[in-house]
Amino acid sequence: MPGAHASGWSADQVRQLREFVASAPEDGLPVLDTSELDAGLRDGPGPARDATADTLALALARLHLLGMSTAKQKASWQIADTDEQTDVREMLHRSLAEDTLARFFIEMRPAHPDYAALRAAYATETDRTRKAVIARNMERWRWMPRSLGENYVLVNAAFFEARLAMAGRPERTWRVIVGKASTPTPVFAAQITGITLNPWWNIPASIVREKGGRFAASQGYVKSNGQWRQKPGPGNALGQMKLVMPNPYSVYVHDTPSRQLFAKETRAFSHGCVRIADALGFATALLEGSKTRSEIAATVRSAKTVTFDLASAMPIYLAYFTAAPDADGTIAFQPDIYRRDSKVGIAATRDRDCKG
């Protein structure tokens, strides 16, 4: 009866917990040891059984919420998981008081629709290799915040695409070019605060070294205060648009004059930055309600460097998922261009086919 055991676990709730532990492989997670819980069921209610059930439930909840990988396995993933601040214990005890334990565990899973699609595919996939890839990408979703925000941009480097989610509207997708295998696009999150049209390019020191410090003035390159820069113009490496998204990697989403590369299937050509197709269309979508496409085009024609601020900052996530749902919901797979999949920890399946 709801509320009857506000300060402890009923026998029915302990049995529910055992079922959730047993079903963890449906999410690609390991089955935790329930021997102490089973002993508690035999011994009857009391503080010892409550403590055992609490410990097991919290361990399972954190696997669903935060994943099973070690810090070393997550080293290249620099998107802060705000779920680490979630008071899981308080949520658990509230669910016990309200007798909503099933809802509690569901709320621990990643909330994004991509995770649900991967989970459904994982249940029916029979190919061992594909099943392992799905499991690793489910694990990556556990490293993401459960809520990405009402409006956000998600760049998936492995799929060479950027997705714009705006509240209550269908997602829109743009092709992107990402870093080469030797200069991979890092995984991180930032805040988009504005859009710069006709940007200058401040050339990173690594590229200056790569080019031996040789840049032609005829291509708009200038050097001032020891810094090489490129003037705005049709040949500027940033093209006509760059997102204002401060980050410690000096990696940005921007236009490019080399637009023919978007026709290629594998688009890993940059030094780490993300080049986006139809950059002005993308800028228009971000500035919707503030600037029209014609106003943006007019600013570009003026050749003046102008920054338009977004009405409110929007999160952008540069991530890496090698399996993701297509428009029809079926799971698509992309090559692991940065060879990161094998570093993601996963549990063995029931038949011991998939190993981390």
C-alpha positions in Angstrom: 0.0 0.0 0.0 1.5 3.4 -1.0 3.1 5.2 1.9 2.9 2.2 4.2 6.7 1.9 4.3 7.9 5.5 4.1 11.0 4.7 6.1 11.9 1.3 4.8 11.5 -1.4 2.2 8.5 -3.6 1.9 8.9 -7.2 0.8 7.2 -6.3 -2.5 9.6 -3.4 -3.1 12.6 -5.7 -2.4 11.3 -8.2 -5.0 10.8 -5.3 -7.5 14.4 -4.3 -6.9 15.6 -7.8 -7.5 13.7 -7.7 -10.9 15.3 -4.4 -11.9 18.8 -5.8 -11.0 18.1 -8.9 -13.2 16.9 -6.8 -16.1 20.0 -4.5 -16.1 21.4 -6.4 -19.2 18.5 -5.0 -21.2 20.4 -1.7 -20.9 23.8 -3.3 -21.5 24.6 -3.1 -17.8 26.0 -5.9 -15.6 23.9 -7.8 -13.1 24.8 -6.8 -9.5 25.2 -9.4 -6.7 21.9 -9.9 -4.9 23.0 -12.5 -2.4 22.8 -10.1 0.6 19.4 -8.9 -0.6 18.1 -12.5 -0.9 19.3 -13.1 2.7 17.4 -10.0 3.8 14.2 -11.3 2.2 14.6 -14.6 4.2 15.4 -12.8 7.5 12.4 -10.4 7.2 12.1 -6.6 7.5 14.4 -4.4 9.5 17.2 -1.9 9.4 19.7 -4.5 8.0 17.5 -5.4 5.0 16.7 -1.7 4.4 20.4 -0.8 4.4 21.2 -3.7 2.0 18.4 -2.7 -0.4 19.4 0.9 -0.2 23.0 0.1 -1.2 22.0 -2.1 -4.0 19.3 0.2 -5.4 21.7 3.2 -5.3 24.4 1.2 -7.1 22.0 0.2 -9.8 20.6 3.7 -10.2 24.0 5.2 -10.6 24.9 2.6 -13.2 21.8 3.7 -15.2 22.4 7.4 -14.6 26.2 7.8 -14.9 27.4 4.6 -16.6 29.8 1.8 -15.7 33.0 3.1 -17.3 36.1 4.1 -15.4 37.5 7.6 -15.5 40.3 6.3 -17.8 37.7 5.0 -20.2 36.0 8.4 -20.2 39.1 10.4 -20.5 38.5 11.8 -24.0 34.8 12.7 -23.1 34.9 16.2 -21.7 31.2 16.9 -21.5 30.4 17.5 -17.9 27.6 15.2 -16.7 25.4 17.4 -14.5 23.6 14.2 -13.3 26.5 13.7 -10.9 24.9 16.3 -8.8 21.5 14.5 -8.6 20.5 13.5 -5.1 19.8 9.9 -6.0 19.3 8.8 -2.4 16.6 11.4 -1.8 14.8 10.4 -5.0 15.0 6.7 -4.0 13.5 7.3 -0.5 10.7 9.4 -2.0 9.9 6.7 -4.5 9.8 4.1 -1.6 7.4 6.4 0.3 5.2 6.8 -2.8 5.6 3.2 -3.9 6.9 4.3 -7.3 10.1 2.3 -7.5 9.6 1.4 -11.2 9.3 5.0 -12.1 12.4 5.8 -10.1 14.6 3.4 -12.2 13.0 4.6 -15.5 14.0 8.1 -14.5 17.6 7.1 -14.0 17.9 6.1 -17.7 19.0 8.7 -20.3 15.9 10.6 -21.4 17.0 11.4 -25.0 15.0 9.5 -27.7 18.2 8.2 -29.2 18.8 6.2 -26.1 15.4 4.6 -26.3 15.9 3.7 -29.9 19.3 2.1 -29.2 17.9 0.2 -26.2 15.1 -1.2 -28.4 17.6 -2.2 -31.1 19.9 -3.8 -28.5 17.1 -6.1 -27.4 16.7 -7.6 -30.8 20.2 -7.4 -32.3 21.7 -10.8 -33.0 25.0 -9.8 -34.5 27.7 -9.8 -31.7 29.7 -6.9 -33.2 26.8 -4.7 -33.8 25.4 -5.4 -30.4 28.6 -4.4 -28.8 28.6 -1.1 -30.7 25.1 -0.4 -29.6 26.0 -1.1 -26.0 29.0 1.3 -26.2 26.8 4.1 -27.6 24.2 3.5 -24.9 27.0 3.9 -22.4 28.0 7.2 -24.0 24.4 8.5 -23.5 24.8 7.8 -19.8 27.8 10.2 -19.8 25.6 12.9 -21.2 23.3 15.1 -19.1 19.8 13.7 -19.0 18.5 17.1 -20.1 20.4 18.7 -23.0 18.2 21.8 -22.7 15.1 23.1 -24.3 17.1 24.3 -27.3 20.5 22.9 -28.2 22.9 21.8 -31.0 24.3 18.3 -31.0 27.2 17.6 -33.3 27.9 14.0 -33.8 31.4 13.8 -35.2 31.1 10.1 -36.2 28.0 10.8 -38.3 29.4 14.1 -39.7 26.2 15.9 -38.8 24.8 18.7 -36.5 21.3 18.5 -35.2 19.4 21.6 -34.0 16.6 21.0 -31.5 14.2 23.9 -30.8 11.4 23.4 -28.3 8.3 21.9 -29.9 9.7 21.7 -33.4 11.1 18.9 -35.5 14.9 18.6 -35.4 16.9 19.9 -38.3 20.1 18.4 -39.5 23.1 19.8 -41.3 26.1 18.1 -42.8 29.5 18.9 -41.1 33.2 18.3 -41.7 35.1 17.2 -38.6 38.7 16.7 -37.6 41.1 14.2 -39.3 42.1 11.1 -37.4 45.4 12.8 -36.6 43.6 15.9 -35.3 40.2 14.7 -34.0 37.4 16.9 -33.0 37.4 16.9 -29.2 34.3 15.9 -27.2 33.1 18.8 -25.1 30.2 21.2 -24.4 30.0 24.9 -24.7 27.5 27.8 -24.8 26.6 29.5 -28.1 26.3 33.2 -27.3 26.2 34.7 -30.8 27.1 34.4 -34.5 29.9 36.4 -36.2 29.5 37.1 -39.9 32.6 37.9 -42.0 34.9 36.7 -39.3 38.6 37.1 -39.0 40.6 33.9 -38.5 43.1 33.9 -35.7 45.4 31.1 -36.8 46.2 28.6 -34.1 49.9 28.1 -33.2 49.7 24.5 -34.3 48.8 25.4 -37.8 51.4 28.2 -37.9 54.0 25.5 -37.0 52.6 23.1 -39.6 52.8 25.8 -42.3 56.3 26.9 -41.2 54.9 30.4 -40.6 54.5 31.0 -44.3 51.2 32.7 -45.2 50.6 34.7 -48.4 49.5 38.3 -48.1 47.6 37.8 -51.4 45.3 35.4 -49.5 44.5 37.9 -46.9 47.0 36.9 -44.2 48.4 39.5 -41.9 50.6 39.4 -38.9 50.2 41.7 -36.0 51.6 41.5 -32.4 53.1 38.2 -33.2 49.7 36.7 -34.2 48.9 35.5 -37.8 45.4 36.3 -38.9 43.4 36.1 -42.1 41.1 38.9 -43.2 37.4 38.3 -43.9 36.7 37.5 -47.5 35.7 34.7 -49.9 38.9 32.7 -49.2 38.8 33.0 -45.4 39.2 29.6 -43.8 36.2 30.3 -41.6 34.0 31.3 -44.5 31.2 33.7 -43.9 30.1 32.6 -40.4 31.5 31.5 -37.1 29.7 30.6 -33.9 30.7 32.5 -30.8 31.2 29.5 -28.4 34.1 30.1 -26.0 35.9 26.9 -25.1 39.4 25.9 -24.0 40.1 23.9 -27.2 39.8 26.8 -29.7 37.4 24.6 -31.6 34.4 26.3 -33.4 31.6 25.6 -35.7 32.0 27.7 -38.9 31.5 28.0 -42.6 34.1 27.1 -45.2 35.1 28.1 -48.7 35.7 24.4 -49.5 32.1 23.5 -49.8 32.7 20.7 -52.4 33.9 18.5 -49.5 30.3 18.3 -48.1 29.5 16.0 -51.0 31.8 13.3 -49.7 30.5 10.5 -47.5 33.4 10.5 -45.0 34.1 14.1 -44.0 37.1 14.1 -41.7 39.3 16.8 -43.1 39.8 19.6 -40.6 42.3 20.3 -37.8 39.5 19.8 -35.2 37.1 22.5 -35.9 33.6 21.7 -37.3 32.7 23.1 -40.7 29.0 23.2 -41.4 27.1 23.1 -44.7 24.6 25.9 -45.5 26.2 28.0 -42.8 24.0 31.0 -43.4 20.9 28.8 -43.2 22.2 27.4 -39.9 22.8 30.9 -38.6 19.3 32.0 -39.7 17.8 29.0 -37.7 19.8 30.0 -34.6 18.7 33.7 -34.9 15.1 32.9 -35.7 12.9 35.7 -34.5 15.8 38.1 -34.5 17.3 38.2 -38.0 16.0 37.0 -41.3 18.0 35.2 -44.0 17.9 38.3 -46.1 19.2 40.5 -43.3 22.0 38.0 -42.7 22.9 37.9 -46.4 22.9 41.7 -46.5 25.4 41.8 -43.6 27.6 39.2 -45.4 27.6 41.4 -48.6 28.6 44.4 -46.6 32.0 42.6 -45.9 31.9 44.1 -42.4 32.6 41.8 -39.4 29.5 41.8 -37.3 28.4 39.7 -34.3 24.7 39.1 -33.6 24.0 37.9 -30.1 21.5 35.1 -29.5 18.5 36.1 -27.4 19.8 33.6 -24.8 22.8 31.3 -24.7 22.3 27.9 -26.3 24.2 24.7 -25.3 26.2 22.9 -28.0 27.5 19.4 -27.5 30.3 18.1 -29.7 29.9 14.4 -29.1 30.8 11.0 -30.7 28.2 8.3 -31.3 29.0 5.5 -33.8 25.5 4.1 -33.7 22.3 6.3 -33.8 18.8 6.1 -35.1 17.9 7.2 -38.7 14.9 9.2 -39.4 12.8 6.0 -39.7 14.0 4.9 -36.2 16.3 2.1 -37.5 19.8 2.1 -36.1 22.6 3.3 -38.4 26.2 2.6 -37.9 29.3 4.6 -38.8 32.9 3.7 -38.9 34.8 4.4 -35.7 37.1 7.0 -37.3 38.8 8.0 -34.1 39.1 4.4 -32.8 37.4 5.2 -29.6 34.8 2.4 -29.3 37.1 -0.2 -27.9 37.9 2.2 -25.0 34.3 2.2 -23.8 33.5 -0.3 -21.1 30.5 -2.6 -21.6 29.1 -5.7 -19.8 29.1 -9.1 -21.2 25.7 -10.3 -22.5 23.9 -13.2 -21.0 25.4 -15.6 -23.5 28.9 -14.1 -23.0 29.1 -13.1 -26.6 30.0 -9.4 -26.2 33.0 -8.5 -24.1 34.3 -5.1 -23.4 
